[in-house]
Amino acid sequence: MTATTGRVVADRYELATLIGQGGMGQVWTAYDRRLDRRVAVKLLRPDKVAGQEADELRRRFVRECRVTAQVDHPGLVTVHDAGSEGEELFLVMQYVDGADLSDHLAEHDPYPWQWTVAVAAQLCAVLSAVHAVPIIHRDLKPRNVMVKQDGTVTVLDLGVASVMDTDTTRLTHTGSPIGSPAYMAPEQAMGGAVGPYTDLYALGVLMHELLSGQVPFAGSTALGVLHRHLYEPPLPVRRLRPEVPEALESLVLRLLAKDPQHRPASAQEVYEHLALLLPARGMPTGAPLDPTRPFLRPHAPWPDRARTPAPQPAPVAPVAEKPDVAGAVDEVKRLLGEGRITQAVDILGSILPAAAQQHGEHSPVVRTLRKQYAATLMDDGQYRRALPELRRLADERAAEAGQADPQSLRYRHESAQCLEQLGEPAAALAEYRALLPYYENQYVAGDPESAFDVRRRIGHLLLALGDRAAAHDTLARLLHDVERRRGPGHPLAAEVRRTLQWLGQMHG
């Protein structure tokens, strides 16, 4: 189905004006007939980039939009609705009245360095909230940032890039990366594990572009651009704009470090450096689209929640009757069947203390509830809350059945996945390496798939940590074993082969 003016999506959103178009879809202004308001509608065609994986993309897209919709921050565009219609995915968002940052830069040349500081500080406030979830944007660039009339900055497309980036090597059949090569961190380009450090690199590229008028690494081909990201040092911006403060130039260079471990530790840390360069409080000029205006009343990120425990559900209030644990379990099953995962998580979290009191902490019913709670938290993208639950389940199971018990290993594997999603590549790598011997020995009954998956993840984490030689060695040995056990045509063999070819090109 093609999009045209007047077409109604999901029996509700009437398309009005095409305002953006790319290889994967279109963005329209539209009218929400039910609430009589202007909205923005993004239409995506997963079949254009994913082939036979289109159905899986649809499922992931809706899940990602649901997770994204739970992030509450004034610097994020509000997600109103998401779903699929025919071959298209649609995302309905708040309509933002302003200019995208790319146009804003084009209209103000040279871009005042104070404006760069103000834009970057607002982006750090957004990233601080987003990374605490954790969600990684993966495609932060000027076209995905809007400057509103009051000078506040709004980030678009949160979560969409992670759904579209299904190919490990980030390469389509045309050889072009899915995403934006000019803003892509080295570890992301080569298929390594991404984390908050990946978005911070993109922030560095964006700041360099605002300050100098050009991205730090350009070229005629995507491969050429990515090669420069990997091997060339960026030009310090003061050579082009001597009036830029040294502290700002130094911060941009740190953000553009090739090795993720050499970048600032968090968006919060970047904000603290930028705060020293923000304009002092004063009267705004009244001009629209001035990003320094919000700092006349400072706009700091939320407290760094990554280092504090996530809030737990309120305990169940004591009641005279015994809580209906069985009824709650049935309700959770119904909600999960309807895709209402957030509500199911809340019920499970609140019923667990009552179930433990009624049946005993180590009873089968409580163990079953804990398994369901951990699995549902994982499915809901709440990795920070899922991690301690999974570790507890792993330890309890290992105490009963031994360290090599398959169920205990599965919980530890999911714990490592949580660490990976939380942007802790070194900790995730250590967990996967500790797991690997169990998967490779006799306890896993002749099934190499789990071992193959762990070895693939180890390779990707080594890439994220900047150890490309070890990553190449790990993946080359994996390719040999997969081809021997499953044949050269196996999908994993093809995927690993592409990553190794990509690594070889990058070293060329």
N, C-alpha and C positions, 0 to 999 in steps of 0.2 A: 504494500500500500504506500503510495507516495503522499507526501505532506503538501497540502495546498491551503491557501487562505480560505477560511470558512470551515475547514474540516474540524470535526469534533472528536477529540480523543477521550476514550473511556466514558462516553455519553455525558461529558461534563465540561471539557476544556476546549473552547473554540479558538483555533489558531488565527492569529491576526497578521503579524508582520515577521518575516524572516530576518533575524538579527545576527546570525552566525552560522557558518557551515564549514564542515571539515570532512575528512575521510570516513569518520565513524558515525557522523550524524549531523543534526541541525539543532539550532536553538531558535525558538519562536517567542514573541510576545503572544499572550493568549488571554482569554477571559474565562474565569471560573463562573459558569452559569449558576451554580448552586449558591455561591456566596457573593456573587456580583462584584468581583474584584479582578484587577489585572494581575497576571502571574507570568512567569517564564516557564516554558516547556522545552525540555531537552529530549530529543528523539534519537535513539541509538540503534544502529543496525549491527548486532553482534555477528551475523552471518557474513558480513563484509570482511571481518578480520579473524574469525575463529573456525570457520568451516563446521565440522561435525560437532564442535564443542558448544554450539549455540545454546542448546538446552541447559547445559551446566552453567553457562554464563548468565542466562536469565535467572536461575535460582540464586546464584551468587550476587547478582545485581540487586535483587529485591532485599536480600539479607544485608548487603552492605549499606543500602539506603536506610534500612531500619536502624542499624547500628549508628549510622551518621546522624539520624534524626534525634538520637538521644543526647547528642552533645549540645549543651546549652551555653552559647557564647554570643555576645552581640556582634562579634567580628565574623561570624559564619552566616552564610545565606541559609534561611530557614527552608527545610524540606517539607513540603505539604503532602506530597503523594508520590507513589512510584508503582510501577507494574509493567505489564507487557500487553501488547495488542497486535495481533497478527505476528509479523516477523520483527516488530520493533519493540524496544524497551522505551518506556517514557519515565521521565523524572520531572515532577512539578515543583517549582521553587518560587520563593518570594521574588517579585520583580524589584530589581535594584535600580534606582534612578541615579545615574552618574556616568562616569567614563571608566573604561577599563584602563589599567595602568600603562599598557602599551600606547594607547592613544594619549593618555595624560602626559607621558614622556615626550611623545612627538610634538605636543602642543607647547611644551615648556623646555626649550633647549638653550643653554644648558639647564639641567634640572637642579634647583637649589640643593646644596648638600644637606641643609637643615630639613628639607622635605624628604630626602632619602632616609635620614635618621627617623623621622616621624612615621613614615610608611613601614620601615623595618621594625620599629618598636611595636607598632600595632600588629604586625604579622607575628612577632614573637608572642604577644599576648594570646593570639589565636592558637599558634602552634603549641604553646604551653598547655592549653586546655585540651587540645586534640591529642597530644602525645600522652597525656595522663590517662586516656581511655583504655588501651592505646589504639590510635588510628594513625597511619602514616599517609600523608597526602599523595606523595609519589610524583606529582606533576605540578609543583608550584612554579608558576611563571607569570609574567605580566598579564597575559590574556585571561588568567584565572583569578585576577585580583581586581576588584572594582573600587574606585574612589567615589564616595557618595557626595552629594552637594554640600553636606556639613563637614566634609573633610575626613570622615571616618572611613576605614578600609574594610571591605567585605571579601572574604575568600569563597571562591566557587569550586565546584567539582570535587568536593571532599569525598573520597571513597570510590569515585568512578574509575580513576586510573588503576586502582588495585584490581578491579574486576576485569578491565580490558587487558591488563598486562598478564595474560595467562602463559605466554611462551617464556620459558626460562631464560632464553637468550635475548628476549625482547626484540627479536627480529621477525618480520613477516616474510612471506615468500619473495617479496621484492627487495629484501635486504635492508629495509628501512626500520629503525626501531619504532616500537609502539610507544609513543610518548614524545618527548621533546628533547632531542639530543643536546641542544645548546645548554639545557638546564639540568642534564642528567648526571648524577654522581657516578664516579668510576665503578663502584661496587654494584650499582643498579644496572648500569649498561652491560656488565659482564654476567648478570644473572646471579649475583651474590645476594645474601640476605640483606634486606633493607631494614632501616630503623629510623628513629628520630634524627640520627646523624645524616641520613640521606636528604631529608627536608632541609636541614641546616646548610648543606652544600648548595642546594637550589636557591636558598635565601642569599647565600654569598654571591652566586651568579647574578641574581636579580639586583642586588645592591651595586655590584660592579657595573651593571648595565645602566642603572639610574645615574651613577656618578660619572661614568665616562661616555655614555651615549651608545655603547656597544657591548655585546656579550664578550667575556674574556676569551672564548674559544669559538671561532667560526671556521667554516670550510665549505667546499663545494659538494661534499658527500657526508652522509651521516657517519660513515666509518672514519673518515678523516677528522671529523669533529671529536668523536669519542677517543680517537688516538691522542689528540691534543689534550683532552681532559686527563688522560692517564699519564702523559709523559712531559708535557710542557708546563713551566711555571707561568702563572698569570702575571700580566703586566701590572705593577703597582699603580693605583689610580692617581697618585699625586704627580706622576710623570705627565699625566694628561690634564689634571686639575690641581695645580699647586696649592690652591686655597683650601682643599680638603684637609681636615685635621689629621695629624699622624695617627692618632688613636683609632680613627675610623678606617683609615687605610689598613692598619694592622689587624683590625677585627675582620675585615673582608678577606685578607690573606689567610687568616686562621680558618675561616669558614670554608675556604677553597682548598684546604689541605687534602692531598690525595688519599692519605690514610685516615679513615674515620676516627681513629683513636687520637689523632692530633687536632681534631676540631673541638670547639667548645662543647662542654658536657651536656648542655641542654639549652632550650630556647630561653629559659629563665635566666641563665648566665649571660646569654647574648643581650637580653633586655637590660640587665644591670649595667653592662658596658655602654649601651646606647643611652640609658637614662642620664648619664653624665653629660651627654651632648645635646639633649633636648632643649628647645627654647624655654626660657623662663616664663612664668605666668605673666599674662598681660592681656591687653584688649585685642580681640581678633580684628582683622582688617574688614571683615564682612564679605570678602571675596569668596565665591563658592569654590569647592574642590581643593581647598588648601589643607593638606594633611597635617599641618602643625596645629590646627585649631583644637583638636581634642586634647592636646597637651597643655593648653592654657588651664585646663582642669585635668590633671594627669590621669592617664589611662593605663594602669599597670596590669600585667597578667595576674590571673588568679594565683593564690598560694600554690607552691609546688606540691601537688598531691601525690606525685610519684614516690615521695619519701614518707608519706603518712599512710596508715592503713585505710583501706576503702571503708566507707560507712557501711555498717552491717544492718540488716533489716531489724526493725524494732522487735523486741521480744514479744511473744504472744502474751496478752494480758491473762492473768489467772481467772479461771471461770470455775463455777461449781461443777459443771459437767465435764466428763472426759472429752478431750478434743477428738473430733471425728477424723482420725488419720486416714482411714480407708477412703472416706468421702473426699478428702483433700487430694489423695493420690488419683482417684478417678477424675477429679476436676483438672488436675495437672495434665493427665493424658488427653482429655478433651481439648484443653487449650493448646497443647503441643500439636495436636492433629489439625487445629485451625491456624497454626503458625503464629499464635500469640505467645511468643517465647518470654517476653519481658514479664508478663503477668504470671506465667508459670514459675519463673525464677523467684518472684516475690512470695508466692504461696509456699514453695519448697523451703525458702529461707526462714519463713515464719513458722512452719509446722515442725521443723526439725527439733527445736528444743522441747516441744510438747511430746513428740514421738519418743525422744530419748528418755524423758521423764516417765512416760507410760510403759515403754517396752524395754528400756535399758539401753545404755550407750552402745553396747556391742551386739545388740540383737540383730537378727537378719533383716527385720523391717527397716531399722534405722540405717543399716549398711546399704540396703537397696535405695533408700531415699538419698543418702549421701552420694551414691553413684549417679543417680538421676540429677541431683543438684549440680554436681561437677560437670556432667555432660551438657546440661542445659546452659550453665555459665559459659562453657566453651562455645556452644552454638550461638550464644548471644554476644560473643566477642568480649566478654568480661574476664579477660585473662588474668588480671591482677587478683580478682576474687577467686578464680578457679584454681590458681596455683597452690595455695595452702591446702585446699580441699583434696587436690590430686596427690600432693605429697603425703598427706595423712593417710589416704586410702592405700598408697603404695607401701608405706611403712607398716601399716596394720596387716596387709596381705602378705608382705615379705616375712613378718614375724610368725605368721601362721604356716606359710607354705614354702618359705625359703626365698632367697634373693633371685633365683632363676625362674620363679613362677611366672608363667606368661601373663597373667592378669596384673601382677605387680609391675612387670616390665612395661605393660601397656600404659599404666598410670604414669610411670616415669617418662615414657616417650611423650605423653601428652604434657607433662610438666616441662619437658624440654621445648615443646612447641610453644608453650606459654612464654617461656623465657625469650624465645626467638621473636615472638610477636611483641613482647615488651621492650624490644630494642636492647637486649643484653646478649650480644653475640658470643662473648667470651664464656659466660656462664652456660649458655645453651650448648656451645661446642663441647665444654667439659662434660655435660650430662650425656650428650649423644656418644661421646667417646667412651664413657663409662658403660653405656648400654651395649655398645657394638659387640664385645666379646660374647655376651649372652645370646645375641641374635645369631652369631656365627657358629655357635657350638651345637652340640647334640640336643640341647633342650628345646630348640625350636625345630619341630619335627620336619626337617628336610625342606622347609619353605624359605627360600632366600629373599622373598620380596621385602620383608621388614628390614633385613640387613641392607639390601640395596637402597631402600629409602633413606635409612640412617646415613649411609655412606654418601649419598647424594646431598643430604642436608649438611653434612660435615664439609663437603667441598664448597657449597655455597657460603657457609659461615666463614671458611678460610678466606674466600674472596672478599667478604664483608670486612674482615679484619686486615685486609691488605696483603695477605700472604699468598700471592698468586702462584709461586713455585709449588708450595705444598698443595694448593687447590688443584693445580694441573696434575700433579702426581696422583692425588686421591681419585680424581675423576678419570684419569687414564686407566688406572687399575680397575676401577668400577666398570668402565666400558668393556675392557677385556673380559671380565667375569660375566657381565650381562650377555655379551655376544656368545660366549661359550655355553651358558646355561639356557638362554632364551632365543638366540639367533640374532643376526645383525638387523633384522627388520623390526625388532621389538621397539615399542614407542619410547621406552626409557633409553635404549641404546641410541636411538635417533636424537633424542633430546641432549644426552651427554655429549654425543659427537658434535652437535652444533655448538655447544658451549666450548668444547675444546678447540674447534675451528676458530671460534670467536677469540679465544685467548691467544691462539697462534697468530691471528691477524693483528691483534693488539700489540704483540711483541715484535711484529714485523717492522 
